[in-house]
Amino acid sequence: MAVRFEDDGGADEQAAAPQKAGAPQMFVSVGPWVQQWLAPMIVRRDDAEFRWCPQWWRHAEPLSRLTGLWRAWEACHGDPDQVNQWWLEHFDPHMKVLTAANGPFGACSQGKGHQGDAAGLKVEPMPADWLNFTPPRAEATPTSPAPGPGHSRGMRSND
């Protein structure tokens, strides 16, 4: 799914990152941050374990994740302790997902470029009465068997 936002420097996904007093915002939006800070900073080989798309902004999930990373980076870039936390708690988990072989860039590579998008998750509509479901009452004893198929801890299941 290609997603396109106009770079108006402040709307939608590219809205300005929140700032702490004394820490000036470095980039106007996620695009310049990825191009001017993130891309030169991250040095990896394209291989079976690492995938990146030069047109990262054409992928909805990476656009959202990288926007979040940029906003978090803007909020902490002036504080060395927070920058360390940003690497460990923000960057590392997101990049593992984004660049995995089965991640959103799975068909792309730095060499081949953008190769299209994988299909999103398959979903079926939730029945209107699903959340109103009341499971049948059963005596709760330590030897009671688990609920039968279609019921688990009072919730429906299709397993």
C-alpha positions as CSV (number, residue, x, y, z in Angstrom):
1,M,0.0,0.0,0.0
2,A,1.7,3.2,-1.1
3,V,1.1,6.1,1.2
4,R,1.7,9.7,0.1
5,F,1.8,12.7,2.3
6,E,2.6,16.1,0.9
7,D,5.7,17.6,2.6
8,D,4.1,20.7,4.0
9,G,6.5,20.7,6.9
10,G,3.8,20.2,9.5
11,A,0.7,18.2,8.5
12,D,-0.3,14.6,9.1
13,E,2.5,12.1,9.7
14,Q,5.1,14.9,9.3
15,A,3.8,17.2,12.0
16,A,6.5,18.8,14.1
17,A,8.0,16.8,16.9
18,P,7.2,17.9,20.4
19,Q,10.2,19.8,21.9
20,K,11.6,20.2,25.4
21,A,12.7,23.7,26.4
22,G,16.2,24.3,25.4
23,A,16.4,21.5,22.7
24,P,15.9,23.1,19.3
25,Q,14.2,21.0,16.6
26,M,16.8,19.8,14.1
27,F,14.6,18.6,11.2
28,V,11.3,19.9,9.9
29,S,9.9,16.4,9.1
30,V,10.7,12.7,9.0
31,G,11.9,12.9,5.4
32,P,14.9,15.1,5.9
33,W,15.7,13.3,9.2
34,V,15.9,9.9,7.4
35,Q,17.9,11.3,4.5
36,Q,20.3,13.6,6.4
37,W,20.7,11.9,9.7
38,L,19.5,8.3,9.8
39,A,20.7,7.0,6.4
40,P,24.3,8.3,6.8
41,M,24.4,7.0,10.4
42,I,23.3,3.4,9.7
43,V,25.8,1.3,7.8
44,R,24.6,-2.2,6.9
45,R,25.1,-4.6,4.0
46,D,22.1,-5.7,2.0
47,D,21.7,-9.5,2.6
48,A,19.2,-12.1,3.5
49,E,19.0,-10.8,7.0
50,F,18.8,-7.0,6.3
51,R,16.4,-5.3,4.0
52,W,16.0,-1.6,3.3
53,C,14.0,0.3,0.7
54,P,15.4,3.5,-0.8
55,Q,11.7,4.6,-1.2
56,W,10.9,3.8,2.4
57,W,8.2,6.5,2.4
58,R,6.1,4.4,0.0
59,H,5.5,1.8,2.7
60,A,2.8,2.7,5.3
61,E,4.3,0.8,8.2
62,P,7.8,2.1,7.8
63,L,6.5,5.6,7.3
64,S,4.6,5.4,10.6
65,R,7.5,3.7,12.5
66,L,10.1,6.1,11.2
67,T,8.0,9.1,12.0
68,G,7.7,7.9,15.5
69,L,11.5,7.3,15.7
70,W,12.1,10.8,14.4
71,R,9.7,12.4,16.9
72,A,11.3,10.5,19.8
73,W,14.8,11.5,18.5
74,E,13.8,15.1,18.3
75,A,12.6,15.0,21.9
76,C,15.8,13.6,23.2
77,H,18.7,14.5,20.9
78,G,20.2,17.1,23.3
79,D,20.4,14.8,26.3
80,P,23.2,12.1,26.1
81,D,21.4,9.9,28.6
82,Q,18.1,10.0,26.6
83,V,19.9,9.4,23.3
84,N,21.3,6.2,24.7
85,Q,17.8,5.2,25.8
86,W,16.5,6.2,22.3
87,W,18.9,3.8,20.6
88,L,18.0,0.9,22.9
89,E,14.3,1.4,23.5
90,H,13.2,3.0,20.2
91,F,15.6,2.5,17.4
92,D,16.7,-1.1,17.9
93,P,13.3,-2.7,18.2
94,H,11.8,-0.8,15.3
95,M,14.8,-1.4,12.9
96,K,14.7,-5.1,13.7
97,V,11.1,-5.2,12.5
98,L,11.6,-2.9,9.5
99,T,14.7,-4.5,8.1
100,A,13.9,-8.2,8.7
101,A,13.6,-10.4,5.7
102,N,9.9,-10.9,6.4
103,G,9.4,-7.2,7.3
104,P,7.8,-4.5,5.2
105,F,10.9,-4.1,3.1
106,G,11.2,-7.8,2.5
107,A,10.9,-7.6,-1.3
108,C,13.0,-4.5,-1.6
109,S,16.7,-3.9,-1.3
110,Q,19.2,-1.1,-1.5
111,G,20.4,-2.4,-4.9
112,K,17.0,-3.3,-6.5
113,G,15.1,-0.5,-4.9
114,H,11.4,-0.5,-4.3
115,Q,9.7,-3.7,-5.4
116,G,6.1,-3.1,-4.4
117,D,4.3,-3.9,-1.2
118,A,3.3,-7.1,0.5
119,A,-0.4,-7.6,1.2
120,G,-1.6,-6.3,4.6
121,L,-2.9,-8.7,7.2
122,K,-5.9,-10.7,6.2
123,V,-8.9,-9.9,8.4
124,E,-12.6,-10.7,8.6
125,P,-15.2,-8.4,10.0
126,M,-15.9,-8.9,13.7
127,P,-19.5,-9.9,14.3
128,A,-21.6,-7.0,15.8
129,D,-22.5,-9.0,18.9
130,W,-18.9,-10.4,19.6
131,L,-18.2,-8.2,22.6
132,N,-21.5,-8.9,24.1
133,F,-20.8,-12.6,24.4
134,T,-21.3,-14.2,27.8
135,P,-19.7,-17.6,28.2
136,P,-21.7,-20.5,29.7
137,R,-21.2,-20.9,33.4
138,A,-19.1,-23.8,34.5
139,E,-18.0,-24.9,37.9
140,A,-14.5,-23.7,38.5
141,T,-12.5,-26.5,40.1
142,P,-8.8,-27.2,39.9
143,T,-9.6,-30.4,38.0
144,S,-12.1,-28.8,35.6
145,P,-10.9,-29.2,32.0
146,A,-10.2,-26.2,29.9
147,P,-13.1,-24.6,28.1
148,G,-14.0,-26.4,24.9
149,P,-13.3,-25.3,21.3
150,G,-14.4,-21.8,20.6
151,H,-14.1,-20.6,24.2
152,S,-11.1,-19.4,26.1
153,R,-11.3,-17.5,29.3
154,G,-14.7,-16.1,28.4
155,M,-13.7,-14.9,24.9
156,R,-14.6,-16.5,21.6
157,S,-11.9,-18.1,19.5
158,N,-12.0,-19.5,16.0
159,D,-9.2,-22.0,16.9
